[in-house]
Amino acid sequence: MSTRIVVPAAAALAAALVVAPVSAPAQTTIGPETRLPLPRYVSLKTDKVNLRAGPSKDHVTRWVFERAGLPVEIIAEFDNWRRIRDSDGEDGWVWHSLLSGRRTALVAPWERGGDPLDLRARESEEAAVLARLEPGVVVGVELCSGDWCRVVADGPGRSEIPGYLRQEMLWGVYPGERVD
């Protein structure tokens, strides 16, 4: 679950904007600044990231993200600014250096309040269950085959639990995408 703080001056503007989350890129293009594919997933580098209405510090701050590692989707580029979208479909502009190429994903954010998902020992529904992950948990993405992803979840006592989740249950990787 993404942590956001609504900035009062922008609350009416934010309520008026409704953008549906995108689970797969409609068409891949090349970013004019980075020459990297658009759209693409990245993560937030720091615990405080301002989401602005436009690509400059002169634009109003619409949201403040407070969770390093949260996956976001870059959907546009302008100079050193990146237009991003979160798992709730909210979009806006952030300064490029506040983003990381480290891949993370949210476990089934559309199932918030639902049953936990099984983190498996290998790429199979019959594999041993290593942990049960609540919807909205952030996991690190190590690799994806197109059907399954090897992820790392935080365990008790700051330990890490590597395992496998079905790729379709993650927001932060595209359906069928291969991640190496």
Backbone as a ProteinNet text record, in pm:
[ID]
protein_1_A
[PRIMARY]
MSTRIVVPAAAALAAALVVAPVSAPAQTTIGPETRLPLPRYVSLKTDKVNLRAGPSKDHVTRWVFERAGLPVEIIAEFDNWRRIRDSDGEDGWVWHSLLSGRRTALVAPWERGGDPLDLRARESEEAAVLARLEPGVVVGVELCSGDWCRVVADGPGRSEIPGYLRQEMLWGVYPGERVD
[TERTIARY]
84.4	0	89.1	67.2	150.3	109.2	207.6	180.6	186.2	77.3	71.5	10.6	51.4	-8.7	-70.8	-197.2	-262.2	-224.5	-178.9	-149.3	-280.9	-333.6	-467.3	-496	-402.5	-428.2	-451.9	-401.5	-414.6	-523.3	-592.1	-690	-801.3	-853.2	-961.6	-913.7	-792.4	-736.2	-716.9	-664	-641.3	-772	-877	-1006	-1066.1	-1033.6	-1089.5	-1019.5	-898	-822.7	-840.9	-891	-907.8	-836.1	-734.4	-657.1	-656.6	-698.9	-701.6	-560.5	-528.3	-396.1	-375.2	-253.6	-220	-138.3	-177.5	-104.2	-7.5	-23.3	66	84.2	203.3	223.3	144.8	68.2	-9.1	86.4	187.9	285.6	414.7	524.9	652.1	712.8	757.8	830.2	963.9	1043.4	1173.9	1166.2	1212.8	1213.1	1308.1	1265.9	1349.7	1473.8	1471.9	1584.9	1681.2	1628.4	1712.8	1738.3	1656.9	1661.2	1626.2	1555.8	1507	1360	1308.2	1168.4	1069.4	961.5	846.7	724.2	639.5	656.7	755.7	801.2	887.9	870.7	895.6	885.6	1020.8	1015.6	1129.9	1077.3	1159.2	1112.6	1156.7	1093.1	1130.2	1258.4	1351.1	1482.1	1481.1	1395	1396.4	1258.2	1255.9	1131.1	1042.8	1092.5	1010.2	1027.5	919.4	920.6	795.6	816	704.2	655.5	526.7	463.1	401.1	452.4	409.7	312.7	235.4	136.8	202.1	325.3	396.2	545.4	622.2	765.9	852.5	827.4	915.4	878.8	969.3	941.8	837.9	806.4	703.3	563	549.3	418.1	385.3	257.3	209.4	241.6	273.1	292.6	155.7	124.2	-6.4	-4.8	105.9	119.8	262.5	280.3	414	418	501.3	521	618.6	593.2	679.3	723.4	764.4	803.8	909	1033.8	1141	1114.4	1146.2	1129	994.4	901.6	769.8	782.6	721.3	729.9	640.1	689	612.2	645	559.4	577.6	609.6	721.4	753.9	674.9	596.1	513.5	552.6	639	686.1	813.9	886.8	1009.9	1010	1062.6	1084.5	1204.1	1312.5	1435.7	1475.3	1492.9	1530	1409.1	1290.6	1167.7	1109.9	1047.6	982.6	837.5	748.3	607	585.9	533.8	516.4	369.8	338.1	204.5	223.3	139.1	147.6	41.7	36.5	-54.4	-201.1	-228.4	-366.6	-407.4	-312.6	-342.2	-313.9	-266.4	-232.2	-104	-98.8	22.9	63.1	190.1	247.1	395.7	463.8	604.6	695.8	810.6	912.6	1049.4	1140.7	1278.3	1346.2	1419.2	1476.7	1563.4	1637.5	1729.9	1658.6	1527.7	1450.8	1399.9	1436.1	1394.8	1515.1	1489.7	1594	1554.5	1653.1	1627.9	1603	1618	1594	1449.2	1426.6	1291.3	1228.7	1111.7	1029.3	888.6	804.3	664.8	576.3	450.7	348.9	276.4	255.6	181.2	32.7	-29.4	-173.6	-239.5	-198.8	-259	-409.4	-459.7	-603.9	-683.1	-613.2	-677	-665.4	-636.8	-617.6	-732.7	-695.4	-794.8	-831.8	-774.9	-804.1	-709.5	-717.8	-635.9	-490.1	-397.3	-254.9	-226.2	-117.3	-72.9	46	55.8	163.6	291	399.7	532.9	587.9	616.9	653.6	805.2	848.9	990.5	1042	953.3	991.5	871.6	888.1	785	677.3	597.1	491	388.3	260.9	154.3	164.3	235.5	251.9	375.7	459.7	583	551.2	645.8	630.5	605.2	522	493.1	597.5	669.4	773.8	720	620.3	561	427.4	347.3	220.4	230.7	210.4	229.5	94.9	75.6	-47.3	-49.5	-166.8	-176.9	-125.5	-49.1	7.4	149.1	203.2	340.9	436.5	543.9	647	750.8	784.6	888.3	992.6	1115.6	1219.7	1203.9	1223.6	1212.2	1352.4	1384.2	1515.2	1512.6	1412.6	1398.2	1255.7	1214.7	1081.6	1095.6	1021.9	1027.5	919.5	824.3	708.3	583.5	599.9	489.4	508.5	631.8	665.1	777.5	780.3	891	954.8	1087.9	1162	1170.3	1114.9	1109.2	1174	1200.8	1255.5	1163.4	1110.4	1022.6	1098.6	1063	1121.4	1059.5	1145.4	1099.3	1119.4	1093.3	1110.4	1257.2	1278.9	1415.2	1503.1	1446.4	1518.5	1579.7	1529.1	1576.9	1504	1559	1497	1452.5	1336	1282.4	1268.1	1357	1340.9	1240.6	1165.9	1069.4	1004	900.5	835.4	688.2	644.9	504.2	467	339.7	292.3	303.3	354	380	251.8	140.7	12.8	-35.7	26.4	-12.9	74.4	154	245.3	216.3	219	216	356.9	423.3	562.2	639.2	573.1	625.5	507.8	537.8	432.5	400.6	277.9	244.4	337.7	394.6	483.9	623.7	650.1	783	887.4	1004.4	1117.6	1211.4	1246	1338.3	1456.9	1576.7	1699	1777.2
-116.6	0	123	214.4	332.9	431	498.1	597.2	732.7	806.6	938.9	1035.2	1158.3	1264.6	1360.4	1391.6	1487.3	1627.2	1707.5	1846.9	1922.1	1989.6	2048.2	2133.9	2216.3	2302.7	2223.5	2102.8	2023	1917.5	1909	1802.3	1807.2	1924.1	1933.8	1892.2	1932.9	1893.8	1743.5	1684.6	1539.9	1464.3	1512.5	1444.8	1450.5	1553.2	1567.9	1480	1435.8	1354.9	1207.5	1134.4	990.6	922.1	845.8	774.6	628.1	541.7	398.4	343.4	253.6	191.6	110.5	108.1	32.8	-87.4	-205.4	-325.6	-368.3	-317.1	-352.9	-232.4	-215	-101	-120.3	-19	-27.2	-31.9	51.9	55.2	110.6	47.2	93.2	194.3	305.8	406.7	428.2	516.5	547.8	686.7	697.5	826.2	923.5	1048.6	1146.8	1188.1	1173.6	1214.9	1100.1	984.3	872.3	769.9	772.4	671.7	532.8	526.7	401.7	385	262.1	239.1	314.8	356.8	415.1	335.4	297.6	309.6	206.6	227	130.2	147.1	38.4	41.9	73.3	153.8	187.2	189.9	234.7	248	383	422.9	547.6	526	619.8	606.3	648.7	742.7	797.2	787.4	816.9	812.8	934.7	1036.7	1154.8	1197.1	1180.7	1217.7	1300.3	1423.4	1509.8	1475.8	1455.8	1432.9	1565.6	1624.7	1758.6	1753.8	1860.3	1870.6	1889.9	1937.9	1960.3	1943.8	1950.2	1923.4	2043.1	2097.7	2200.6	2218.7	2279.8	2306.9	2417.4	2487.3	2591.2	2530.8	2406.2	2341	2292.7	2292.2	2253.5	2105.8	2077.7	1940.1	1879.1	1771.8	1705.7	1599	1525.9	1418.1	1418.3	1359.4	1331.9	1182.5	1110.3	968.9	957.7	864.4	847.2	703.1	642.8	501.8	469.9	466	427.2	284.7	258.6	124.8	101.6	193.9	177.8	175.1	76.2	74.8	181.6	243.7	339.5	314.8	365.5	347.4	482.4	492.5	614.6	610.5	717	721.3	834.5	926.7	1035.9	1094.9	1166.6	1233.8	1375.5	1467.4	1604.1	1658.2	1682.8	1731.4	1636.4	1684	1598.3	1553.9	1569.8	1532	1407	1323.2	1200.8	1202.2	1177.2	1163.3	1018.3	999.2	863.8	838.3	709.6	666.2	562.2	567.8	467.9	360	263.1	149.3	188.4	306.6	354.8	435.4	454.7	530.5	678.5	724.9	866.6	894.8	1008.8	1041.1	1185.7	1211.4	1343.9	1337.9	1446.6	1462.1	1459.3	1391.2	1387.2	1413.6	1462.9	1487.1	1352.3	1335.5	1206.7	1140.1	1217.9	1157.4	1097.4	1116.3	1056	917.1	870.4	739.5	647	518.6	416.8	313.5	260	152	18.1	12.1	-111.4	-152.7	-277.8	-326.4	-378.7	-328	-375.1	-394.4	-456.8	-476	-478.5	-446.6	-460.2	-591.9	-664.9	-789.7	-755.9	-791	-778.5	-659.4	-534.6	-419.9	-407.8	-464.4	-461.6	-553.5	-635.7	-728.5	-679.3	-550.5	-498.8	-543.3	-595.2	-647.2	-792	-847.2	-985.6	-1083.4	-1206.2	-1313.4	-1299.9	-1341.2	-1341.6	-1436.1	-1409.9	-1494.3	-1577.4	-1696.5	-1788.3	-1758.2	-1736.1	-1724.1	-1865.8	-1912.6	-2052.9	-2072.2	-2195.1	-2230.6	-2242.4	-2267.1	-2273.6	-2235	-2234.2	-2190.3	-2296.1	-2318.1	-2417.9	-2394.4	-2412.4	-2401.4	-2513.3	-2620.6	-2733	-2720.3	-2619.4	-2601.9	-2562.7	-2589.3	-2555.9	-2405.9	-2372.3	-2233.8	-2186.1	-2079.8	-2023.7	-1915.3	-1842.1	-1731.8	-1697.4	-1625	-1574.1	-1422.4	-1361.5	-1217.7	-1147	-1044.6	-965.1	-883.1	-861.5	-770.2	-631.9	-571.6	-439.5	-440	-558	-567.8	-539.3	-466.1	-439.4	-550.7	-605.8	-708.3	-662.9	-708.9	-685.3	-787.2	-744.7	-833.5	-870.1	-999.4	-1046.3	-1088.9	-1167.6	-1209.8	-1254.3	-1247.3	-1292.5	-1370.8	-1481.5	-1569.2	-1537.6	-1454.7	-1430.1	-1487.1	-1587.9	-1647.8	-1634.1	-1649.9	-1642.9	-1542.1	-1482.3	-1393.4	-1443.3	-1439.2	-1464.5	-1329.3	-1324.7	-1200.6	-1222.2	-1112.2	-1117.5	-1034.4	-1099.4	-1032.4	-1012.2	-908.9	-887.6	-986.2	-1052.3	-1147.8	-1093.4	-1176.5	-1132.7	-1103.6	-1006.2	-973.1	-922.6	-852.2	-793.8	-899.6	-1022.1	-1126	-1112.1	-1173.9	-1172	-1312.7	-1321.8	-1450.6	-1449.1	-1519.7	-1528.7	-1638.5	-1617	-1716.5	-1672.5	-1744.2	-1721.8	-1687.1	-1589.1	-1551.4	-1551	-1579.9	-1570.6	-1424.5	-1403.4	-1269	-1185.6	-1248.1	-1176.8	-1120	-1160.7	-1112.9	-997.7	-940.5	-832	-706.4	-591.9	-463.3	-407.9	-397.1	-351.7	-428.1	-526.9	-598.7	-615.3	-610.1	-623	-770.8	-802.3	-940.5	-992.1	-1107.3	-1167.1	-1108.5	-1002.3	-938.4	-1030.9	-1032.5	-1106.5	-1008.4	-1039.3	-955.6	-1043.4	-997.2	-1072.5	-1007
0	0	0	-93	-98.8	9.7	65.9	167.4	100.8	110.5	50.2	148.7	140.7	219.1	120.3	137	49.3	93.9	-0.3	27.6	9.9	115.5	111.2	-11.3	-53.8	-168.5	-296	-300.6	-422	-411.8	-299.2	-278	-381.1	-412.3	-510.4	-648.6	-684.9	-813.5	-820.4	-713.8	-710.4	-720.3	-656.2	-660.8	-800.6	-876	-1010.1	-1112.4	-1081.9	-1176.4	-1145	-1239.9	-1223.1	-1338.2	-1304.1	-1404	-1364.9	-1454.7	-1425.1	-1426.4	-1331.2	-1330.9	-1458.2	-1504	-1623.9	-1582.8	-1627.3	-1590.4	-1700.1	-1819.1	-1928.5	-2018.6	-2073	-2161.9	-2290.6	-2329.1	-2452.6	-2571.8	-2568.3	-2675.1	-2616.2	-2642.7	-2590.8	-2687.3	-2632	-2707.9	-2638.3	-2693.1	-2635.1	-2573.6	-2447.5	-2378.6	-2444.6	-2466	-2535.2	-2456.6	-2324.2	-2241.6	-2213.7	-2176.4	-2133.5	-2243.5	-2347.7	-2456.1	-2401.3	-2288.3	-2230	-2265.7	-2258.1	-2295.3	-2206.4	-2267.3	-2196.7	-2236.4	-2145	-2001.2	-1948.9	-1823.6	-1756.2	-1605.5	-1534.1	-1388.4	-1325.3	-1219.7	-1135.6	-992.4	-898.9	-761	-705.1	-596.2	-529.7	-451.2	-464.8	-401	-253.9	-218	-82.5	-16.9	113.3	189.6	168	103.6	78.3	-66.8	-144.6	-285.9	-314.6	-359.7	-395.8	-536.1	-549.1	-678.8	-719.6	-826.6	-867.1	-984.7	-998.8	-1106	-1242.6	-1245.6	-1371.2	-1350.8	-1460.3	-1453.7	-1413	-1294.7	-1238.2	-1091.8	-1016.4	-875	-858.5	-968	-963.4	-959.3	-997.1	-995.7	-853.9	-823.4	-691.1	-663.2	-536.2	-492.7	-468	-542.1	-529.6	-421.7	-409.2	-310.6	-259.8	-142.8	-92.5	-62.6	-136.4	-108.4	7.8	97.5	214.4	229.5	121.2	127.7	21.9	62.1	-30	-77.1	-203.1	-258.3	-323.5	-310.4	-370.1	-522.5	-590	-736.1	-798	-903.4	-982.2	-1129.1	-1214.9	-1358.3	-1421.3	-1490.9	-1564.4	-1694.8	-1718.1	-1838.2	-1933.6	-1887.3	-1973.9	-1915	-2000.1	-1958.2	-2013.3	-1934.6	-1979.7	-1904.8	-1976	-1916.1	-1802	-1680.4	-1567.1	-1485.5	-1540.1	-1472.6	-1535	-1450.4	-1497.5	-1450.7	-1545.5	-1509.3	-1468.4	-1347.1	-1295.3	-1262.9	-1251.9	-1210.8	-1101.3	-997	-890.8	-912.5	-823.1	-839.5	-827.4	-772.3	-762.3	-885	-977.8	-1099.2	-1088.3	-972.7	-957.7	-1034.8	-1102.8	-1176.6	-1153.4	-1177.4	-1162.7	-1193.1	-1166.7	-1204.2	-1082.5	-1096.5	-991.4	-1054.2	-973.3	-1014.8	-1035.7	-1144.8	-1185.9	-1079.4	-1001	-904.7	-782.7	-772.6	-663.3	-700.9	-820.4	-869.4	-881.7	-864	-873.2	-977.4	-1047.6	-1142.6	-1074.9	-941.4	-866.6	-883.5	-922.8	-946.4	-818.3	-789.6	-680	-733.3	-654.9	-695.3	-571.9	-592.3	-489	-510.6	-403.7	-410.7	-419.4	-530.9	-554.7	-485.2	-517.4	-448	-472.2	-578.9	-609.5	-515.5	-435.4	-340.9	-196.7	-174.8	-38.6	51.3	166.5	259.1	230.8	124.9	88.3	154.8	111.5	168.8	127.8	214.9	180.9	64	-5.7	-116.8	-71.3	-126.1	-89.2	-166.5	-93.6	-151.1	-159.5	-279.7	-303.1	-313.2	-285.4	-290.1	-433.5	-527.8	-669.1	-754.6	-883.6	-978	-996.9	-895.1	-904.4	-794.2	-827.5	-727.7	-623.6	-657.8	-565.6	-476.7	-503.3	-426.1	-281.6	-194.3	-52.6	-35.1	63.4	96.9	197.2	160.8	246.5	339.1	289.9	366.9	302.6	376.5	324	323.5	206.7	190.5	175.4	255.9	249.6	120.3	62	-52.8	-14.5	-105	-81.2	-28.3	6.8	54.2	-61.9	-33.6	-133.8	-127.7	-244.8	-254.7	-356.1	-337.5	-436.8	-548.9	-671.5	-787	-833.6	-830.1	-874.8	-1020.7	-1058.9	-1197.8	-1223.2	-1349.1	-1390.3	-1519.5	-1526.7	-1644	-1745.8	-1708.7	-1792.2	-1727.7	-1642.1	-1567.1	-1416.2	-1370.6	-1228.6	-1208	-1088.8	-1052	-923.3	-922.4	-798.5	-729.1	-607.9	-531.5	-395.6	-328.9	-193	-104.6	-2.2	94.3	224.7	296.7	429.3	526.9	601.2	701.1	840.7	940.9	1080	1111.5	1197.6	1240	1127.7	1032.9	919.3	827.6	835.4	744.2	611.2	509.7	377.7	342.2	278.4	236.6	84.8	12.7	-132.2	-166.5	-272.4	-316.9	-446.9	-485.7	-614.5	-599	-680	-691.9	-839.1	-866.9	-1005.2	-1048	-1166.3	-1216.6	-1223.9	-1254.5	-1266.2	-1132.6	-1022.4	-890.1	-840.9	-930.8	-893.9	-975.1	-907.9	-976.8	-966.2	-1080.6	-1085.7	-1191.1	-1250.9	-1368	-1464.5	-1591.9	-1692	-1716.9	-1755.4	-1789.5	-1898.8	-1877.6	-1977.4	-1982.2	-1906.3	-1907.7	-1849	-1910.6	-1856.4	-1788.7	-1664.6	-1588	-1552.2	-1586.6	-1557.3	-1446.1
[MASK]
++++++++++++++++++++++++++++++++++++++++++++++++++++++++++++++++++++++++++++++++++++++++++++++++++++++++++++++++++++++++++++++++++++++++++++++++++++++++++++++++++++++++++++++++++++

